[in-house]
Structure formats: structure tokens, C-alpha cells
Amino acid sequence: MAPGKQKHKVVVARQIPSEGLSLLKEAADLDLIIYPEPEDKVCDREWLLKNIHGAEGVALTLTEKVDEEFLDKAGPSLKVVSTMSAGFDHIDIGALKKRNIRLGVTPDVLTDAVADLGVLLVLAAMRRAGEAIRLVQEDRWPVTPWSPEMLWGPSLSKATVGFLGFGRISQALLLRLLPFGISRAIYTTSPTWLPTFFLFRSLRTALPSLSSRRETDADEVFLARMKKTAVLVNIARGPIVDNKALEAALKEEKIWGAGLDVVEGEPNVKGSEGLGKLPRCVIFPDAAGKKGVKRSRSDLAADEPGEGLTSPLEHGAYFIRGDLHEDGK
């Protein structure tokens, strides 16, 4: 940096992995303000609002909410918000648009990790993995008589796989399912930035008949159109699936099972009630993005302030500009 040139204030609202912090620290023209608590501590809102004033960029995660209050505290100097996530439900897109603030997200880096977990959830739900694991952990295996249909479940072989949204993750997931001998894949198309929603053995009727329905509306009517041997998997966003409708469908055996990496209302999901206690509902604690992606997702570096923070990921930076609609479309 040239002598006397003013540094650009950047707030890092979480102790992201060292690889990402190193990239920021190597930029001589940045004045870094880093949240001092350990990585497992959520950034204190009061600390963030106090330190964000005058910042030109901020790097944060899903736990930090960017709303009108946040942006008012930051002031007109803020040029970019960069989040270590593919999703941006925690960010008021309309508020960014009004202020012409750019948003950086990390979409591509999660593709393989989420697709891998999608396969795991399919198999776990089909083959009743949750029930089998509890049988051993609760010492019930020695006293459970063997029977021909003990822990029986449907097979992926010759199955039909359906996708709502056929972006990067759905395509990667399909490639992983092909060796299992599925018979066909049916899907609806959507812009690749939309959440991927995965359904297994999904519909009694032709999939195009769902084209008028919102992809965020897997409700009682939607679930009623699935086969009794169907397995539903959600690796997108929790609100896509109606929890109560899914719970009823599983209890009444209208569908075979479910595998959920995301659940509406998370993390306030208990294993002793609702979907959490159903034997054929396998729930992961939003873990799809945790495999081999820590370094790539945290590689947040600084570009010129007019361009904002960038994300030098394996597939390049991705920015949502000011022309994005408030509802994310």
C-alpha cells in the first residue's frame, strides 16, 4: 500500500478458519476488526453493531443478521457484505438493494458435500438406519427376535427419482445415484441459484402437473400425491417442507420415510417430540456443508473497495448485485 493511503475498514464477525483470515491479513490496505471470541461462539450482536460503523466491508456467517438496524449502524461507507454460506435468508436483500451494497455468497463450494449427504439421507431413510442404530445403542438387539422382514426397506434399484429444482446440487446428486441402478429421473427446472429440493419416488401423477405450485410448498396436498413407498429428502431450506404435514404423512404411513438435513424452526428440534421421535424420519443438524469445505468457504479476501470483498473459491466469486429482487428472485 502506498505511504499515507488510508486503510479500508473490514469487520470479520466470526473467527473463521485460519486460511480465510490469512488471506485478509495479507492485504496491506485493510484495517481488520475481528471478533475476538473462539470460532464456536456466535458473534455478539452488540459488539457487531458497535464495530460495524464506518466499515467498507463485512465478512459474516449465517448466525449474523443483516437488517435495517445493522445497515443504519454501518452507515454509507459499507460497500459489500460477504457471507460464508450459500444461503442468504439471514440478509435483507431489499435493504442491500436500496443502498447499492453488494452481497458475496459461496454457492459452488458446497455442491459435492451436499450431494454426498443427500445420498446418505436417501439410504438412511430407505433402509431405516435410525431404527437400526437405536436398536443397538439401546441394547435391544439381543432381545429382538429375527424375522424375515426385520428392518426391511425399499431399494434404490429400479426406483424413480424426482427433483424439484435441477441446479448444481441436484445434478451432482443424480450422478451419485446412477450407479445404484435407478430406472429414471424426473425433474422441474429452475434458476441454478434456487434451493435444491430432492424427492425420491415422488409422484403418482406426472411431474409437470406441479408446475403451477410453489417450490416452497411441500404441504399436505403435495405429500398426498406421493407413493406409500416414497422417501422425501430435504437438503435445501427447512421452510420448504410443512413439518406438521410431513409428521402426519409419516404417522399415517402415507409415505415410507424422510431424510432431513434442514428443518423449519431449527435448531429448536427435539428428538423427543414431533418429527424428531418418528422412527422413519432421519434428521441431521444442518450438516450438509461440513465435509471438506471449511477452507474453501472461509477463503474471504479483499478486493478494491469499489468491488468489495470477493470470495476466491474453487469456482470463482459469486456476487448478487443490486438488481436482485427482494424475494431473492
Helices and strands as residue ranges (DSSP letters): E 8-12, H 18-25, E 30-34, H 45-51, E 57-60, H 68-74, E 80-83, H 93-99, E 102-105, G 108-110, H 111-126, H 129-137, G 141-143, E 160-164, H 168-177, G 178-180, E 184-188, E 197-200, G 207-210, H 220-224, E 231-234, G 238-240, H 243-251, E 257-260, G 274-277, E 281-283, G 288-290, H 294-298, E 301-302, E 309-310, E 318-320
